[in-house]
């Protein structure tokens, strides 16, 4: 299934039914009173999370969603039927934005309670509502109101506890395949991972967390190089980032400079994501001598804060893997309420950063298409057009 994490749709709630103008007409009753019933309320549009979904691809093919309209009222004081509500299922982690105002409407993070997005129209009133002691035969009714309608932008940000960050071929996919049941593609060439992967790490009966692997970054990613930073949004809800650093890059580049490159690209994309707790993990250390490993650790330690964890592992041999996982679980267990509140604030800021970046990319693409169309039109206008009139 194709992985799609953004889509634009339109939702329309149902219109309320009109009130009925009717009078009682029965045998032996000459002047029956008003008996026009009210219309039915329009159906509303709800969004609900579904754990079975992990992509927004369906919304690319069905961009219109409309709830049912209420039926008009009827004679004999009968109320019209209410319009049928519409519940739209989306993956957990979907953010819903109003595309016209750029405002965040809702975030779907639970599969329990549906979220009201578009309220259905209110029902119209029948003429029975307007009878009084001075107006025994009212001919007044009201029409049902229109339901709410919105142009929405859906943006999926996967929900994970741990996010893997690093250059291509840093060992992210290998690590997630070792610690979980995830089966990402693994090969010895860059950009093997093209879409995010999720895996569940289980250490004990009550000890587990979700880990996310995203495509690797390269220098200039914030400007669109490589796969760009389009998938970094999926790290915005993580509680800790594991920055994997290849100890022996195949291009003989400096691991310290590689670390700095990724840090710069992340900060350019989202200052909020750059504020998340970040652990540094040296990978493929089984290929190094103990002396070279210690030297690299000392160089890297000189570039970071003392409080930043620095670990070494080899996903192939398993060295250091369990120590890393136990450290992550222990870190989660020590999070107090204040840290959780701060993490939620950073998550919201990171989501807004991702949304603004997505808007900027779409605007740039629209300008590019407009420039191409203008160039095409200009080229066609350069040719002289000769009109021949037949006698």
Buried (B, 14 or more C-beta within 10 A) or exposed (E): EEBBBBBBBBBBBBBBBBBBBBBBEEEEEEEEBBBBBBBBBBBBBBBBBBEEBBBBBBBBEEEEBBBBBBBBBBBEBBBBBBBBBBBBBBBBBBBBBBBEEEEBBBBBBEBEEBBBBBBBBBBBBBBBBBBEEEEEEBEBBBBBBBBBEBBBBBBBBBBBBBBBBBBBBBBBBBBBBBBBEBEBEBEEEBEBBEBBBBBBBEBEEEBEBBBBBBBBBBBBBBEEEBBBBBBBBBBBBBBBBBBBBBBBBEEEEEBBEBBEBBBBBBBBBBEBBBBBBBBBBBBBBBEBEEEEBEEBBEEBEEEBEEEBBBBBBBBBEEEBBEEBBEEBBEBEEEBEEEEEEEBEEBBBBBBBBBBEBBBEBBEEEEEEEEEEEEEEEEEEEEEEEEEEEEE
